[in-house]
Amino acid sequence: MPFEADIAHALDRTTDSLEPDLTALLGGAVERGRRRRRRRNAGVLAGVGACAVIVASGLVIPGVLAGSRSAGSGMETVALAMPRSAVTGDQMIEALERTFPGGRFSQVTGQSNNPSDPSSGYVANGGLVVDDGHGAAYVGVSAVRLKLPLGDGDGLSCKQSPARAKGDTCTLSELPSSVEIPGGAVVMSERNAAKHPSRADTAHRWTVTVTLKATGAQLQIVQWNSTGGGSGSDVPKPTRAAPPLSEQQAVAALTGATWAPILGAVG
């Protein structure tokens, strides 16, 4: 996912043990770098600029460094598959803004994928700071397609080496097959502190990853309770207590009408 703001993005999803530094560009978009987020995998391969974007956003894209294994990790990077059709950065931004009707947006960034050119990345993403009246928050979404059959990997397993820091959480669940989600989906939800031990003024990142079992299409939304992502002192102080969307709201949004066209294009 050639994001001009996430070199860390590649690293982001590349290591479970790494805390992606996503402060600048996507302002907290993806933290998948920790586990070599499959999404950034493609983006990372697309270029250093793309990696930097992902890192800045905090998005975690599985398979960022497809075929690679992070030091000390027992988890293989998730392999990416070519998207069925192109998704533009503008489409990602539009869908993201529609996810927060009535919100005020700033620091808007989008990145297209390019199915015809693997060097340009297989990951599409969008990121922005949204103010929904309860405090500004950075939010980013990435879209990618995983190779089938699905296996252990980013967005598919809570296993991590080394173990998660105290206070960080990860849960896995499944959505049954339906008209909207033929074949069902795997949902991974995480909450991570920007630094440890966390304090009252430590920002947190909430990540929800939805992977369709029939196609491998995957959407990941990363929300910060601050105006930027990253880790440690690089992350702005919290601007609110909770993310704009709860876990249930995030899952409903990613599997609803707004993101359906992007899920279909990716997978």
N, C-alpha and C positions, 0 to 999 in steps of 0.2 A: 504494500500500500504506500505508494510513493507519496508520502506526506512530507512536505518540506519542513516539517517541524518534528519529526520523530525518529531520529536515528536510534534513540533509546527505545523506540517502538520495537525495533527489531530485537534489541536486547530485552525489551519489555516482555515480549512473549517468549523470549528465548530461555529465560531462566525463572524457575519457580522461586528461587532464592533471591532473585534480584528484585529490588523495588524500583520500578520504572520511574525515570525522572521526567515527568511530563509537564513541567511548569509552564513553559513559554507558549508554544504554538497552539496546541489544542487545549491548553489550559486544563488539562485533566481528562483527556479523552480516553486514553486506554492504558491499562496497567498490565496488560497481558504479557508485557515483557517479562514479568516474573516467571512465567511458565512458557515463554516463547509463544506468545499468543499467535495462534494460527493465523489470525487476521493480519497481524503485522508481519507475519512470516513473509507473506507475499509482498507486503509493502516494503519490508526491509530489503528483500531481494531487489526490489525495484530501485533502491538507491539510498544513499546515506541521507539525502534530504528527506526522503519519505520517513526514514527511521526517526529522524529528529522530530518530525511532526508527531509521530505516535508517542514518542517518549514524552514530549511536552504535554500531550493530552492526557496521558495516563492510561490510555486504552491498552488492554491486553489482548494481543492477537495471537491465537494459536498458530503454530507453524510458521512463525515469523522467520525463523531460521530453519526452514524445513530440512529434515534430514540431519539436523545437528542435535547434540545433547548438551545440556548445560552441565557445568562442572558440579559434581556431587549430586546430580539429580538422577533419579531412577526412572524418569519419565521421558519418553521419546517425544520429539516435536511432532505436532500433528501435520500431516501432509495436506497441502491445498490442491484443489482441482480447479480447472479453468471455469470461470463464470460462464453461464449460458449466454449472457448478453451483457453489454456495457452498462454501467451505472455511473452517472456523472456526479461530480461534486455538488452541482446545483440541485440534483434530485435528493441527495443526502441532506442538504441544508433545508430544502423545502419540507421534507418529511419530518425532520427534527423540529422545525418551527411549528409545524402542524400538531406535533405531539404536546406542545405547550400553548394552546390557544389563549390569547390575551396577554401572553408574556412579552416582556421587552427584551430585545436581544442585542448583544454586542460581541466583539471579538469573534465574528463568524468566520469559519474556515471549512473548506470542503476539498475532498480529494476523489478523483475518478479512478476506476479500475480500467484495465485495457485488455480484454480477452485476446485480442489479436497480437499482443506484444507482451510476452511474459516478463521482459525486462522492465516493463512499466508497472508491474505489480498486479495482483489479483484481488487486492483489497480496496474497497471504497469506504470513505468515512466522511463524517461531518462533525463539527464541534462548535460550540458557542457558549457564551455566558448568558443565562436566562434569569430575569428577575420577575418572579410570579407574584410579587407583593409580600413575600415572606423572607426576602433576602436573596441576593444574587448567588448563583451557583453555576459552576462549570459542568457542562454535560457534553458527552461525545458518543457517537454511535459508529460502529464499523460493520461492514457487511462482507462476507467471504463465503466460499464454498469449500467444505472439507471432502477429501476423498473417501469413498465408500469401500469396504464397510467401515463404519465408525469404530474407533478403538479408544483406549485410554489416551487422554491428552487434554489440551487446553479447552476449557468449557465443557469437558466431559468427565472430569474426575477431580475430586477434592484432595487427592493424594499430593503430598508436597515434600520435597527434600531440599533443605532441612525443614523441620516442622514449622508450622505457622507460629507467629509470635503470639504471646499471650493477649487475649482480647480480640484477635482477628477470628473471623468465622467464615465457614463455607458450608453450604447445604446443596444437596442434589435432589431433584424431583423430576417427575415425568408428566407430560400432558397427554391425555388420550387422543387417539385418532378422531378427527372431526372434519367437517367440510372445509373449515379454514386451515386445518393442519392435518392433511392426509398422512396417515402413518404415525402420527404423534410426534412428540419432541422431548428432548432432554433439556432441563433448565438447571443452570448452576447459578447460585446467588452467593455473593461474597461481601464482606465488610472488612476493610483494612484501615488501620491508622497510618498516617503519613510518617510517623516516627514512633519508636518504642524506647522506654515505656511511654505510653500516651498520657496526656494531661487534659485538663478541662479545655485548654486552648489549642488542642491538637486537631487538625483537620482530618476528616475521614473520607474514604472513597467507597462507594457502593457500586458493585458490578453485577449485572444480570446478563447471562448469556443463554440464548435460546438456539438450539440446534435441531433442525428437522431431521428425523431419522431416515426418511425415505429419500431425501435428496442431498443431505449434507449441508444445505444452506444454513448459514449461521449469522445471527445478529447479536451484537453485544453493545449494551449501553453502560456507560460509566458515568456516575454522578458524584460530584464533590460537594461538600457543604462549605465550599470556599470558591473563590473566583479563579482558581487555577489548580493544576495537578502537580505531580512531582513527588518528592520525598523529603522528609526532614525539614530543615530550615528553609528549603526552597518553596515550600507550599505556603500560600497566604493563610492568614488566620481564618478560623471559621466565621462565616457570615450568617449561619443559621444552624439549628440543631439537627435537622433531618434533611435528606435529599428531597428534591422537588417531587419525585415519584416514589411511592412505596414499592416493595417488591412485586406485589400483586398488580399494581398499576403499570409497572414497567413491563411485566409479562403480557398484560392485556394490550398494551400499546404495541409492542413488537410483533404480536400475533394478530393484530387488528387490521382494519382496512387501510390505514395510513402507510404501513410498512409492507403490506402484501405485495405490491408491485415490485418492490426491491427484493423481497425474498424470492419471488418468481423469477426475476432477472438473474439473480445470483445462482439459484439452484434449479 
